[in-house]
Amino acid sequence: MDSAQQDKAGAKSCIKCPEGKYCAGTGNTAPTGNCAPGYVCYKGSTSREPQDDTTGAICPKGMFCEEGATHPTPCAPGTYTNATGQHTCLPCPEGFYCDKAGEDPKKCPEKKVCAEGSARPGLCPLGSIPNTEADAVDVCVPCPQGKYCRGAVVAGDCLPGYVFV
């Protein structure tokens, strides 16, 4: 059932509760309050946490809904939500990238680097390579001493007449 309010003395009709708000009970002269974080309230909502898809809904996976939301907002690149009913997005974890709203984090491809909050895989800076240690703190490590690195791999030894710089 839709919820309505009457906001003027002597009014002849009631209006639907506005989007982002809910109107519980009867005799309302103003909205009861804002829609709960993690939910979206459409016009006429009677619940702070509506789930009937007519007066409101729980926020879908890949989106977030702040308090008083009138529609879900997609997570920005580099962030995600892994469940419904979220009011904020999480940074994409290290070793993964998050390029599209609504999708789970994707594993970083081999020989690429994905720091926390990555929207797409990247390369290590010149003179460094991806760290392959499972419990590594640093995503990239310097090229080994006496070697040179090209792209994301150790390319070889420094040749006679050359030194590592």
Secondary structure, DSSP 8 states (H G I E B T S, - for coil): ---EE--STT-SS-EE--TTEE--SSS-SS--EE--TTEEE-TT---SS--SSSSEEE--TTEE--TT-SS-EE--TTEE-SSSS-SS-EE--TTEE--STTS--EE--TT-B--TT-SS-B---TTEEE---TT-S-SEEE--TTEEEETTEEEEE--TT----
